[in-house]
Each structure stands twice: as structure tokens, then as C-alpha cells.
């Protein structure tokens, strides 16, 4: 289900009109109508407030399917009754008698036979190994990013992507493309957060979001001509 469809469904489940929702968000009813018609998307701050007002997670509101793993409880341990020492003694005596009979039969009655080959411990370990299979990649086929924006003044960048694993945001300085700045992009509550509080002020030719699982890599340019200064930031989409 897409974002605008989920927004309509959840607003109606909460018994709210477009006017009531717009009032809670300090926006016009026409803005809410555009969101529900799929004409545009709310910015990062409005998206978070929508999640709080409608009491829905950011993942679900963004249209991501949330799978809930079933809880499996371990089976209770059933105490075993203690065996009496007498029974152990009888069982041991029976085993000795049977063992002696088998030894005598094998030595004097049946002809000797060549012992069967027993695989070594190394051979047993190798045969027990499962066939190697390439694990499925957690990377999406196509990487997309929306709601790219600066929050908390000039401290953090937030954006939404169609992935749920940590990655990195690489900033390429306009005057020195050979020395990019790589920042950790942390996935949290359906959104990526990047700390840029200590990034030097200046102009960056582009900001690129990168995901990698060690074998494959996905990347997408999220902003061009990104300018950071003490008052905030500006960029081209």
C-alpha cells in the first residue's frame, strides 16, 4: 500500500477529517488533500508528526510491510524419575552377559570377517557440511531516496529510503573531488539520520547515499550543490 493510500486509511480509522488533521499539523486542508491525492509528499518533520498523530509507525506510514516474527516458547522440561540403584545393577549384569555371549559367538562360532571401513573424523565432518549457497542480498534492486532535508538546525540530515540497513552519505567537496567526506547513515524508526554537525562549512558538488553488503553496492545522488554554513543548508534536488 502506497503512502497516500495508507494516510487516507489511517485518518479515517482515527475518525478525523482533512480539516482536523490539517489543524493538528498547522497546515492547510489543501495540503492534506494533495498528500492524499499523491501529488506531493510531506517533509521530514511533518512526516514524523503524522506518525505521532495517527499512532502508526514510520515504516507502515511509508508503505513498508512490517513482518512480525512469531514468538516460539521452549517446551517445558519434564523431570525424569530417578532410577533405583538396584535396577542399574540388574541392567549392568544383563549387558555383561549379553556382551560375553556375543564375544564368544564371534570368536569361536562365526568365521572371521574383514572389518568394515570407518570414515575418519575429518571425512565425517566434511560429509556433514551443507552445500554452499549464496545468501540472498539484502540490497534493494533499485535505491530511491525521498524527503531529504536538514533538521535540528545545522546538526543532522534526515531522509527516507526503500531500505532498512545502515549505509553512508558521501559528500564531495566542490574544489577537491578526490577527498570526499564519508558519514555514517544510521537507519532508525523508518528513517535515515546523518550527523553533519562537524562537517566543515562550504559547497559540496553532490551528496551520494551508498549501501553495501560486502559483495554488491547500490548508490544514488540525493542532492547537488549542497552548501553548508552556520545558518543551515541549501541544495538542488
Beta strands, then each sheet from edge to edge (+ up, - down):
strand 1: 145-151
strand 2: 156-161
strand 3: 167-173
strand 4: 176-188
strand 5: 191-195
strand 6: 202-212
strand 7: 217-229
strand 8: 232-236
sheet 1: 1+ 2- 5+ 4- 3+ 6- 7+ 8-
end
